[in-house]
Amino acid sequence: MKKPRIVKQPAPGSVLPLLPRVFAVLAAALLVGSVALAALLPPEMSLREALTALDETWPEGLQHAVLGTLGTGIWDSVVVPLLVRPVWLLPVALGLICVGGAVTTHSPAAPHTKHRPQ
C-alpha cells in the first residue's frame, strides 16, 4: 500500500500561491513583446539604437549611473554586450527566466485519493 503524499499547504494570506502565476504572466508579456519587437523593428537593430530612437540623451545617463554605482567592470562586461545585441533578445532572455521561475515555484496539487470503504 502506498503512503499518502503529504503536501505542505502555505499559510493563509501568503503570497506564495500567486508567485507561479505572476511569473507566468510576466513570461507571457515578455515573450509576446519580444516577438512584436522582432516583427516590427528591423532585424539588425540593436538595443542601443532602439533606446536612442526613444530618447537621445539616455546613453550618457545610463553610462554615468552604471559607472558611478557599479563600476567599470559591470559596464564593460555586462551592459555594453547587452546594448549591442538585437533589441528582441533581452525580453526573450527575461521571459525565459520568468518561465523557469514559474515552473520552479509551482507546487503540484495535492493528489486526489479515493477513500474506499473497508
ABEGO torsion letter per residue (X at the ends): XBBBBBBBBBBBGBAAAAAAAAAAAAAAAAAAAAAAAAAABBAABBAAAAAAAABAAAAAAAAAAAAAAAEAAAAAAAAAAAAABBAAAAAAAAAAAAAAAAAAABBBBBBBBBBBBX
